[in-house]
């Protein structure tokens, strides 16, 4: 039994290193793409559909996350896993779509004024900060869930879940607030 625990700990250590690398690299790549001086020319026009697709993906991920919570409260582990894997897959698709869009298109400026401007920037800034830090606990929680390390999974999910849920919901809110200002 001790040997199995030692192997598991060694394996966990290697996976956690990869999770850390990914959790650092992704926000850095996204930041570089957002702030690069010129955008990539990748079949230009079709990328302007991606913000709309991203809002749909975030909405679906929100539904999957809430379903996952409902299923685990009902102790239905199979459906919980399916819902969380769906949310995880949608998050990966969203990330690819988001990176493609921001590599090819200029950011849209928010045109609202007054209190709505403050509300928008509060939601946007908290969304960006939490999205940047969310990847590590999300990947860790998914790994622990996938490998059936339930105690570790529960400890990480306590933080990862509400952050992830906020990021998906706030992503949709940001989209709804800025979509009238898209120039395409």
C-alpha positions, 0 to 999 in steps of 0.5 A: 500500500505504501508503494502505491501511495509513493507512486501516486505522490510521484505521479501527482508531482509530475502532473502538478508541474505540468498543470503549473506550466500550463496555468502560467503559459496560457495567461501569458500567451493570452496577454501577448496576443491581446497586446501585440502591436499587429494582429495575425491575418488568418482568413480575417472575416470569419473570426468576427463570429467568434465572440458570439460563439464564445458567449454561447460556449460560456453559457453552455459551460455555466449550465454544465457547471450548475448541472455538475453541482446538482448531480454531486449534491444528488450523489450521482457521480457518473452524471457529475463527471459527465457534466464537469467533463463537458464544462472542461471540454467547453472551456478548452474550446472557448480558450482556443476560440478566444485565442484565435479571435484576439490573435486576429482582431482588434479589441472592441472599446466599450462605449457605455457612459455613466454608472454602466461604464463602472459596472462594465469595467468592474465585471471585466476586470474581476473576470480577467483576474479570476480567469487568469488565476482560475486555470490552476485550480480548475486543472488540479480539481479536474485531475483529482476528480479524474484520478478519483482522489476525492478528498483532494478534489473536494479541497480544491473544488471549494475554491475552483468551482465558484471562481470558474462559475463566476468566470463563465457567467461574467464572460457572458455579461461582458459579452452582452454589455459590449456586443452593441459596440462591435463594428462588424 
